[in-house]
Amino acid sequence: MPMRPINNLSYHGIPVRLRGAMLNLTDMWRAAGRPENRRPADWLALE
């Protein structure tokens, strides 16, 4: 029987969506407690 790919993950009990081999980073931010100084909208400003 072939192995099925993992498509449901959780981090600290918070579901993290996957698209192929990529994790949803916004879901990871939520699972990390939504730190205000690391909002996803600010990620594009980083070098």
Distance bins in CASP14 RR format, pairs under 12 A and 6 or more apart:
PFRMAT RR
TARGET T0000
AUTHOR 0000-0000-0000
RMODE 2
METHOD distances of the structure
MODEL  1
5 18 0 0 0 0 1 0 0 0 0 0 0
5 19 0 0 0 0 0 1 0 0 0 0 0
5 20 1 0 0 1 0 0 0 0 0 0 0
5 21 0 0 0 0 1 0 0 0 0 0 0
6 16 0 0 0 0 0 1 0 0 0 0 0
6 17 0 0 0 0 0 1 0 0 0 0 0
6 18 1 0 0 1 0 0 0 0 0 0 0
6 20 0 0 0 0 1 0 0 0 0 0 0
6 21 0 0 0 0 0 1 0 0 0 0 0
6 23 0 0 0 0 0 1 0 0 0 0 0
7 15 0 0 0 0 0 1 0 0 0 0 0
7 16 0 0 0 0 0 1 0 0 0 0 0
7 17 0 0 0 0 1 0 0 0 0 0 0
7 18 1 0 1 0 0 0 0 0 0 0 0
7 19 0 0 0 0 1 0 0 0 0 0 0
7 20 0 0 0 0 1 0 0 0 0 0 0
7 21 0 0 0 0 0 1 0 0 0 0 0
7 22 0 0 0 0 0 1 0 0 0 0 0
7 23 0 0 0 0 0 1 0 0 0 0 0
7 24 0 0 0 0 0 1 0 0 0 0 0
8 14 0 0 0 0 0 1 0 0 0 0 0
8 15 1 0 0 1 0 0 0 0 0 0 0
8 16 0 0 0 0 1 0 0 0 0 0 0
8 17 0 0 0 0 1 0 0 0 0 0 0
8 18 1 0 0 1 0 0 0 0 0 0 0
8 23 0 0 0 0 0 1 0 0 0 0 0
8 24 0 0 0 0 0 1 0 0 0 0 0
8 27 0 0 0 0 0 1 0 0 0 0 0
9 15 1 0 0 1 0 0 0 0 0 0 0
9 16 1 0 1 0 0 0 0 0 0 0 0
9 17 0 0 0 0 1 0 0 0 0 0 0
9 18 1 0 0 1 0 0 0 0 0 0 0
9 19 0 0 0 0 0 1 0 0 0 0 0
9 20 0 0 0 0 0 1 0 0 0 0 0
9 21 0 0 0 0 0 1 0 0 0 0 0
9 22 0 0 0 0 0 1 0 0 0 0 0
9 23 1 0 0 1 0 0 0 0 0 0 0
9 24 0 0 0 0 1 0 0 0 0 0 0
9 27 0 0 0 0 1 0 0 0 0 0 0
9 28 0 0 0 0 1 0 0 0 0 0 0
9 31 0 0 0 0 1 0 0 0 0 0 0
10 16 1 0 0 1 0 0 0 0 0 0 0
10 17 0 0 0 0 0 1 0 0 0 0 0
10 18 0 0 0 0 0 1 0 0 0 0 0
10 23 0 0 0 0 0 1 0 0 0 0 0
10 24 0 0 0 0 0 1 0 0 0 0 0
10 27 0 0 0 0 1 0 0 0 0 0 0
10 28 0 0 0 0 0 1 0 0 0 0 0
10 30 0 0 0 0 0 1 0 0 0 0 0
10 31 1 0 0 1 0 0 0 0 0 0 0
11 17 0 0 0 0 0 1 0 0 0 0 0
11 18 0 0 0 0 0 1 0 0 0 0 0
11 23 0 0 0 0 1 0 0 0 0 0 0
11 24 0 0 0 0 0 1 0 0 0 0 0
11 25 0 0 0 0 0 1 0 0 0 0 0
11 27 1 0 0 1 0 0 0 0 0 0 0
11 28 1 0 0 1 0 0 0 0 0 0 0
11 29 0 0 0 0 0 1 0 0 0 0 0
11 30 0 0 0 0 1 0 0 0 0 0 0
11 31 1 0 1 0 0 0 0 0 0 0 0
11 32 1 0 0 1 0 0 0 0 0 0 0
11 33 0 0 0 0 0 1 0 0 0 0 0
12 27 0 0 0 0 0 1 0 0 0 0 0
12 28 0 0 0 0 1 0 0 0 0 0 0
12 29 0 0 0 0 0 1 0 0 0 0 0
12 30 0 0 0 0 1 0 0 0 0 0 0
12 31 1 0 1 0 0 0 0 0 0 0 0
12 32 1 0 0 1 0 0 0 0 0 0 0
12 33 0 0 0 0 1 0 0 0 0 0 0
12 34 0 0 0 0 0 1 0 0 0 0 0
13 27 0 0 0 0 0 1 0 0 0 0 0
13 30 0 0 0 0 0 1 0 0 0 0 0
13 31 1 0 0 1 0 0 0 0 0 0 0
13 32 0 0 0 0 0 1 0 0 0 0 0
13 33 0 0 0 0 0 1 0 0 0 0 0
14 24 0 0 0 0 0 1 0 0 0 0 0
14 26 0 0 0 0 0 1 0 0 0 0 0
14 27 1 0 0 1 0 0 0 0 0 0 0
14 28 0 0 0 0 1 0 0 0 0 0 0
14 29 0 0 0 0 1 0 0 0 0 0 0
14 30 1 0 1 0 0 0 0 0 0 0 0
14 31 1 1 0 0 0 0 0 0 0 0 0
14 32 0 0 0 0 1 0 0 0 0 0 0
14 33 0 0 0 0 1 0 0 0 0 0 0
14 34 0 0 0 0 0 1 0 0 0 0 0
15 23 0 0 0 0 0 1 0 0 0 0 0
15 24 0 0 0 0 1 0 0 0 0 0 0
15 26 0 0 0 0 0 1 0 0 0 0 0
15 27 1 0 0 1 0 0 0 0 0 0 0
15 28 0 0 0 0 0 1 0 0 0 0 0
15 30 0 0 0 0 1 0 0 0 0 0 0
15 31 0 0 0 0 1 0 0 0 0 0 0
16 22 0 0 0 0 0 1 0 0 0 0 0
16 23 1 0 1 0 0 0 0 0 0 0 0
16 24 1 0 0 1 0 0 0 0 0 0 0
16 25 0 0 0 0 1 0 0 0 0 0 0
16 26 0 0 0 0 1 0 0 0 0 0 0
16 27 1 0 1 0 0 0 0 0 0 0 0
16 28 1 0 1 0 0 0 0 0 0 0 0
16 29 0 0 0 0 0 1 0 0 0 0 0
16 30 0 0 0 0 1 0 0 0 0 0 0
16 31 1 0 0 1 0 0 0 0 0 0 0
16 32 0 0 0 0 0 1 0 0 0 0 0
17 23 1 0 0 1 0 0 0 0 0 0 0
17 24 1 0 1 0 0 0 0 0 0 0 0
17 25 0 0 0 0 0 1 0 0 0 0 0
17 26 0 0 0 0 1 0 0 0 0 0 0
17 27 1 0 1 0 0 0 0 0 0 0 0
17 28 0 0 0 0 1 0 0 0 0 0 0
17 30 0 0 0 0 0 1 0 0 0 0 0
17 31 0 0 0 0 0 1 0 0 0 0 0
18 24 1 0 0 1 0 0 0 0 0 0 0
18 25 0 0 0 0 0 1 0 0 0 0 0
18 27 0 0 0 0 1 0 0 0 0 0 0
18 28 0 0 0 0 0 1 0 0 0 0 0
19 25 0 0 0 0 0 1 0 0 0 0 0
19 27 0 0 0 0 0 1 0 0 0 0 0
22 28 0 0 0 0 0 1 0 0 0 0 0
23 29 0 0 0 0 0 1 0 0 0 0 0
23 31 0 0 0 0 0 1 0 0 0 0 0
24 30 0 0 0 0 1 0 0 0 0 0 0
24 31 0 0 0 0 0 1 0 0 0 0 0
24 40 0 0 0 0 1 0 0 0 0 0 0
25 31 0 0 0 0 0 1 0 0 0 0 0
25 32 0 0 0 0 0 1 0 0 0 0 0
25 38 0 0 0 0 0 1 0 0 0 0 0
25 39 0 0 0 0 0 1 0 0 0 0 0
25 40 1 0 0 1 0 0 0 0 0 0 0
25 41 0 0 0 0 0 1 0 0 0 0 0
25 43 1 0 0 1 0 0 0 0 0 0 0
25 44 0 0 0 0 0 1 0 0 0 0 0
26 32 0 0 0 0 0 1 0 0 0 0 0
26 33 0 0 0 0 0 1 0 0 0 0 0
26 34 0 0 0 0 1 0 0 0 0 0 0
26 38 0 0 0 0 0 1 0 0 0 0 0
26 39 0 0 0 0 1 0 0 0 0 0 0
26 40 1 0 1 0 0 0 0 0 0 0 0
26 41 0 0 0 0 1 0 0 0 0 0 0
26 43 0 0 0 0 1 0 0 0 0 0 0
27 33 0 0 0 0 0 1 0 0 0 0 0
27 34 0 0 0 0 0 1 0 0 0 0 0
27 40 0 0 0 0 1 0 0 0 0 0 0
28 34 0 0 0 0 0 1 0 0 0 0 0
28 35 0 0 0 0 0 1 0 0 0 0 0
28 38 0 0 0 0 0 1 0 0 0 0 0
28 40 0 0 0 0 1 0 0 0 0 0 0
28 43 0 0 0 0 0 1 0 0 0 0 0
29 35 1 0 0 1 0 0 0 0 0 0 0
29 36 0 0 0 0 0 1 0 0 0 0 0
29 37 0 0 0 0 0 1 0 0 0 0 0
29 38 1 0 0 1 0 0 0 0 0 0 0
29 39 1 0 0 1 0 0 0 0 0 0 0
29 40 1 0 1 0 0 0 0 0 0 0 0
29 41 0 0 0 0 0 1 0 0 0 0 0
29 42 0 0 0 0 0 1 0 0 0 0 0
29 43 0 0 0 0 1 0 0 0 0 0 0
30 38 0 0 0 0 0 1 0 0 0 0 0
30 39 0 0 0 0 0 1 0 0 0 0 0
30 40 0 0 0 0 1 0 0 0 0 0 0
32 38 1 0 0 1 0 0 0 0 0 0 0
32 39 0 0 0 0 0 1 0 0 0 0 0
32 40 0 0 0 0 0 1 0 0 0 0 0
33 39 0 0 0 0 0 1 0 0 0 0 0
34 40 0 0 0 0 1 0 0 0 0 0 0
35 42 0 0 0 0 0 1 0 0 0 0 0
36 42 0 0 0 0 1 0 0 0 0 0 0
37 43 0 0 0 0 0 1 0 0 0 0 0
38 45 0 0 0 0 0 1 0 0 0 0 0
38 46 0 0 0 0 0 1 0 0 0 0 0
39 45 0 0 0 0 0 1 0 0 0 0 0
39 46 0 0 0 0 0 1 0 0 0 0 0
40 46 0 0 0 0 0 1 0 0 0 0 0
END
